[in-house]
Amino acid sequence: MTTTTTTPAKSAVNVASFTTAFTIIAFVLVTAYLGMRMAITGHGPFSNQHEFAVAFTWGILAAYLVALWRYKVRMLALLVLPVAAGLLVYAFQMGTEVQSLVPALQDKLLLTIHVGFAVLSYGAACVSFGAAVLYLLHPVFKFKLSRETFDEIGYKAAVVTFPLMTIMILLGALWAQTAWGRYWGWDPKETAALVTWLVYGAFLHARIARGWRGTRSAVLLIVGFAAVMFAYFGNHFFGGLHSYG
Amino acid sequence: MNDQLKTDTDFVQESTPATEAGDYTEVSIGEFFRRIYQVTYSKTVGLIIILILTAYVLLGVLIPQASSGVWNDIQARENFLDAMQNRFRGLAALMNFLGLFNVFTSIGFMVVMGALTISILGCTTHRIPQLWQRYKHPRIQVSDRFFAAARYRGQVETAASDEQTIAVAKAKLKAARYRVLDGERNLVYADKFSWGGIGTVIAHLAFILIIAAYVITSLTGYEAVINIPAGGGKQIPVGAGTDYTLEATSFDASFDPETGRPTDYVSNLILRAGDQIVKEQQVRVNTPLNYGGFSFHQGSYGNALDITISSKNAEVFSGVVVQSWPGTWMGEAIVVGTVELPTLGLLVDVISPRSGVVHPALKAGQVMFVILQASDGAQLNQITVDHGQTGKIGDMSLTFDREGAYTGIMVRNDPGSIWMGIASILLVAGMMITFLCRPKRVWMRAQDGVLMIASPDKEDSGFRREFTELLSHAQTWFEPVRSKK
């Protein structure tokens, strides 16, 4: 009797451990890939949609692993890893060749830190999205972990997302000032980033000032990540000054 | 019990007088403004304004927007609205009425931004006294029931007297960098980052400064694009009330031979103040020329033509014409430059095919001169001329000397940008303080050989860990209690 009840549990633990191990391996491989591209090009791997998509994947994996280390909630992988995998598939639909930087992107420092902050911020946003969805699904699937744990992870990930996104937007404004002489031009991509920033700002405002928790809070986090994806894929239909191919 | 667990904010809110039910008859002027003030610092109102602003900005992304240049040019605006009419059909007029084609300069958007500014100011001014109260005069005294019901609570048995116990606790809390304040009956209050709330004040004020900087930029900033022929020594006035002129000694565009992607645009610029050269520099997209509060940025480039026009054997124009206006003629793309001949009351449009276009009426190396009446734009005549040749219309001679290039330089002077920089630093600093210096409060009371520890702060896994750690450390502060059996 004892044997029959413990064996499946051990198997589950082993399978979950493999999942984490594979995620770590994937993170190392993506890091190596980006490192190699950086070594070849001499700048951050953000010069086209392929590089940015792989970097976005890296940001998601990094944020997930940090959340896993902090909260030990492997279930987040159910939502976060498919997004990462989808982005990798998308990345390899784009041109993978190493390209020279167009003149507007030829500020290697600002390119690296501006888009670097975007990658970290978007990665944390993906984790908050995963936690929010699991929070909403909790009553249906009766997870062992408490519902509040997902609420907490979603909030904490958004607390990381928001300042990183703020710095990303401000660095973009600084760069625009240098390149085009104006810090803000209502370019579609920067406006979409502002929408995203406002959604996360609304979330934190609602959470801290109004005490929003639970379902309303989770819905705002999902809307926030939808805004992130909208801003990210906007290059394909926005046009504007952020269309670099 | 609930009273004992209320936060300081709740205590402050309770101190405001309640509105009497059914009191609709008389509202004093002071009460009237107090109620308006209440609306400005209402967090619900603030949240609603943020959501409206989000929706507004989203509309600005989803709906095509006319740039300020297009919107301020009557003809360009009409062309834009015609295009929108074709796209949105019956809805276009309504959308235009609602300002949805120029969202970011529309009255509605300005109203929302104004409301947000007032809301932030109201929240901030309302919050500052609360923060000061919490920092300077925190609530210290709590009842025994507080220690039994607080969100975070625990206790440690000690063999020491209550006075000794609380003295040890104070010393340990101070060593752990808590601010410690004494209460009555062997009670201490301790906090960390009690000033941390100032972070939200800084961040909110920074946001107002960002809006103010944007207003300064919009009202006082100078922005223009000047097209300068590359080579040929032509000096173009910068404008903006200065005596500056710009000359481009050369312009080069480089491309990746394999992909055709542009790799560099570089203009050699000479800036003069009057006759004096004040700066000479290679200007690239990320390397502007800065002088006297102005910045000069590489913006665009295109065709320019070197031409000579004579009338009755007297030269009336000789120089470079910038072909900066795109257009179509006979279904193919063209570029147009215009020469003004004020002494003759004429305009001359110089037309050539756009780069890479095979035009049915203009062969490679050909340009067309179109003579127009300056007063009403009526076309008088036209002639096509080959490279290096001269064409004649009446007593006018029109010579196409050679092809060249122009560089488009964006000129900016923005007194708002320095404030934007300051606001950005404050915004980041405010956020860092808010998220990294979260206020933490702990109460301890020694009573009957037990040290009770509690905090009513909001649920937070980080603080819970810290509180558990504090409780665990507290176990080590005292000698183990011997069993009473």
Interface residues (C-beta under 8 A of the other chain):
Chain A: Y71 Q99 S100 L101 V102 P103 A104 Q106 D107 E148 E152 K156 V159 F162 P163 T166 I167 L170 A173 L174 Q177 T178 A179 W180 G181 R182 Y183 W184 W186 P188 T191 A192 L194 V195 L198 V199 G201 A202 H205 A206 A209 R210 G234 F238 G245
Chain B: K43 T44 G46 L47 I50 L51 L53 T54 V57 L58 G60 V61 Q65 F104 Y214 T217 E223 D256 T259 R261 P262 T263 D264 Y265 R284 V285 N286 P288 S295 H297 Q298 G299 M410 V411 R412 D414 S417 M420 G421 S424 L427 V428 M431 M432 F435 E459 D460 S461 G462
